[in-house]
Amino acid sequence: MLKRDSAGTDGGLPENTSLEESSDFTVLLSGTELKQSESSSSLGSDCSSASQIQTSQNEEVMTDGWRSRRKHVFVLSEAGKPIYSRHGSEEALSSVMGVMMALVSFVQVGGNTIQSIYSGHTIVFMQKGPLVLVSASKSRQSELQLRSELLHVYHQIVSMLTQASINRIFQRRKNYDLRRLLFGSEKVIDGLLDVMESEAGFLLSAVQCLPLASSSRDVLNQVLQKAVTPNLVLSLLVTKGQLLSIVQEKMVIEDARLKPSDLHLLLNLIRASTSFQTGEIWTPVCLPRFNPDCYFYTYVAYLDPPECSVCLVLLSTDKEAFYAAAECKRKIEEGVRNNSVLQSISKAQPCQVRHVGVAELRHFLYMPFDVPDHYGQLPQFTPEVEAPYATGEERVRLMDLYRHLHSRIHSSSRPLKLLYHSTQRETLLAWPQVTGKFEMYACFSPLVNKSLAIGAVTKLLRWIKKEEDCLFICSPPKYST
């Protein structure tokens, strides 16, 4: 990893993409605190602080407090070696993970694969190559949703090491302790699990965009399109966990799509460490859904120090392209400054439900599907969470309700075209992708009946159609290097 501070001191370029080099990223993380954004949409802002994460890792296992946790996630090797635990230290849980591996092996002897166990908790197993991932949850999430979370955890590990490297290591030494290469990365995985509790983007497989005037977004797109260098694959600007602009290389789009989950992992890596705020960072990062066996070389720098709210990310296939990427950043800074775009970004306010003008509406999720075929990053829009869901606990409860609706309408045995769900505290309406144009989840006050909810959603759809150029990046521009 190359790091150049804000004063411009140069370091050496990465020598290669071996495991040893990739682990430098986790070494960098090990000395930093998990960043907490002030935005309600940023990772982990309502779930836990860095000190809470440290307490969770050092928590004494098998106590009532440990057992009462809402969800546990474990990662271990086929040899039963502990790799990661969401709560409690891996060493203290080595015997527990041994039991888990014994269950996996016992079922494999019969020619089967263990999928899940139901016993008060929902315990889901997933084996990916030499790694075994386990989730034990008391939440209302479906087995499919828990499995999706485990897949994100696996992909986060792959993003730092690559799948090919992991497989090669365990082919040589089946009892290898992978924690040696992942040292310091616990904060990244902790942050990922925290944000999946309260961020709708993972549930919908979509990416949140910052509501921004189309004229300002067009300027950002044009600035990124003009700042290119050979082998540059992707350029994006991000603020507070939301996309401002994304520009992709034309030929890469024809070969493969960049999936929303890859963007989520990339943003989680960046926001997990304040080290990215100290200067210009050049580090290898794997995007598992794009290609799990190779690295992109990622340039990360903030355009507005010391606030560090607008982040530039450039992905290249050339490991020697740091200085070319730094020159692109200089051009982008100049373009943004000349057009006064940073001021527009700083004035952009998160959308609130009251802007919609539907009195009964408390919150909603919306994802359009009528976007160009070549666009892999399906956009998604969620307004700012407000009372009565402003606290972290209430926000997670609201997401649990959305997850329940999502699992019902996407049920493989009985999918639904429309779902009205009423509780003592709220009523909800789920409108799935029947027409192929959108998917929506809306939350109302508890006295709203089905007909009123459908009428309110109709008004909401009109408002979204009117504001869609501001809310979404439905047709991202391309460039050719």
Steps between C-alpha positions, in 0.01 A plus 500: 500500500622847414401792713579863427412756761328826428831680488592296193771271636543211256537136594599195303254327270368154584743234384246228419158367588605214723327411824766676698431825318123474536531451872659844529149641472388319814815609682404858417153440641627343821634830626191708439156551642179419315371820348157622610325734258252761615260402222214268585571309180868434574637169610445405860399848613204369697627153582832514683809705561859387474520458876189283497655285230813455708285404801309254285822333386626466857164390637510195724332214318229268630369764741137609503599823328677314223211258455246783487661660196258548213730336248832315491717450194792258490760425235725194525711282275426142397754390758292672771746790542319815619529798264237752617229541761259793518483485882772365725855400415571222253732323744230470765259367241732240346311212664165639377634527147632146530145381571376694197758334276410161647136557395610598150726195469239260642244601240761489223577136584146416391551677169295804601566863588367658819291808425332616819381410848191640673502495881388835638775649286524467126848355438613520139809330358685594183817343362702695245810308397716438808298743717188424703272788603229470764228742609295446818217752511200585717374756248204458266726463199439212266759233435557648154567846647745361758673306226531819297668672798746212534580533131576870550735412788676244281530751216641759742777253593558424131521873425813516715667171402337372174332163470790345310745591777275356772458173311873477429590552866274223626603262225855526636414508872152393604552614861630847405391782733350757262488761777866568430403654165179659625654666805326832555215428260256412779389863497412475133286188547344638820408818314350298216280298736395816682391679185312198365279524810367843406586574135242408236750487215617151596143372521406641160838441331507865404706815555381821664557827312517842664208715382670767289390745233544341158705800382754449781516125437555561128795725583651226721452244222673724248791566735553127557472426127779744419741368767600161358818301466580168326369190682259705711186289552276696733477848648256591773430774748341416833377703793377363833456153356293619202591519132549843346624390161628184334672469162605169349736395224301406190667168417481370859124552500475281190699222665340494845284705732619648825253369756348707784649259756851580374435870547367437851817308590724765349327779691511298820875450464550873457277613785631241744821695553586864560840431339341570164447858614869570555609526138503309172469122531593242235406144589395176328133413545315199358140538381369144545187520286700651214800267526577319828852399400673828420552851633410843383742769612299757688583867547315671786520868589269762648434821308407716798748461787474540794122436484561182295140463385550464123710199404649421159554133411683393183542136399777396262639173366854642497689460828747771392232763436507682835651820364270496199203462736634784715511718188136409429416607854671836441290556185182402682580735789552781252176424315299477820651821633442696176135398490436552874350151526621435854279781623200340330583165660537652847160669462327182382270378773382144558144460385242478776159337485326833551633612160272243335184665634324182615390554859455133592842393365778431753770342285550310176747307284493533123706332229437558127555219253441685172867589455728425201604136462869584525456664839588255773476735800125505552423829674298510818353785698428517870406826675659605823374295795298719733289458815370259613791306344787737573671286766727213409270243660191628320687523172598133523140410591377682188753313287381173654149583382630574150693172501188311599303657214788438258516129589121466462467660158807319366405162644594220259191299598242781504614836359258788552394784271404732785536470876323709764638441849353651818648514851407689816762767427489541120358368176713410200444441130736303275467539126740262320634500146180395325519741206879486481526871574557530876487341844366694797451463875307768690435550871198690633339587831304210657152635412556497123293231329583325174311735268656809662845341476459428128380857443799638690740284299346632177579856613850389599562349155400829336747688720783255423432528126519877527827494697671197339773703326603631842462173692666244271794436271305293249731533202864543604735645239789308346847586382763335285867489597 
